[in-house]
Amino acid sequence: MTTSYLAPNCFEKVPDELSRHFLTLKETSCWVRFSVIGNGSCFYNSCAAALNYDNYLQHSVRSQEKIGKNLRKNFQRDITDKNWNSFWKKKKLTHLAPCARVARKQVENPSAWANLWAIYAFSCWTKTNFIFYDFAKGGIPYCGITLDANMCNDDRPVDSRLPNSNWSVVLIAWTHNSHFDPIAVVDTKNAICRFPKDRTALANSKCYKAAFQFKNDASKKILNKYKSGTCKNSNIQTAGEDNAEEETIDKNL
């Protein structure tokens, strides 16, 4: 299943064959993909949009790019030797995770894609439960990187400048094998309202209500579907082992 390439701040309905992996919605609501800037920082831009970090959704594209890079910088600031090493020691993955110096260098480079190690640490430190769906593979979720909140409650670095969502569930689309975009629910309040093409339409509160973060009953249902499907019994340990195996195969090709 392919999806369109979109300009930043535009919406596209998620086809039913992909959204069946999320949660069934009422008739007046639909799942949408919200497009963000790429340039290597699409993960951080997706997070900034979904968490509305520094009012990301209200800013121009140029300002959004700066906000996404600032989010990267605040994450990099938290990757000290002490924070990083103790974090992966608790996860029993120090033998696979990159050292703090390598992780800092990767996050420092604004054109470098976020990898499994950065994404998992970022998720724990922002107390946000991200679920990633591969749209090129029919919308199936990526297994292992979604959190067990009980294993991350005490992991947030002291004096962190990162946002804290208090364990919201956030859905992220992986499209064209090269780009992250956040997934939201748009509720059309009035039958005469047309589908919103971009974020400016959401200013019309009489027509629309959008949600990028899910809590309480909605988050439980989304997580239950994730845990009972193809990702049953998966965790960061299995994801880390699989990632290391893939890297070994790549090096030997």
Secondary structure, DSSP 4 states (H G I P E B T S, - for coil): -------TTBEEEPPHHHHTTS----TTEEEEEE----TT-HHHHHHHHHTTGGGGGGS-HHHHHHHHHHHHHHHHHH--HHHHHHHHHHTT-TTTSPPHHHHHHHHH-TTSPP-HHHHHHHHHHTTEEEEEEEGGGTTEEPPS-S--GGGTTT-SPTT--S---SSEEEEEEEETTTEEEEEEEEEE-STTPPPP-BGGGGG-TTTEEEES-B-HHHHHHHHHHHHHTTTTT--HHHHHHHHHHHHHHHHH-
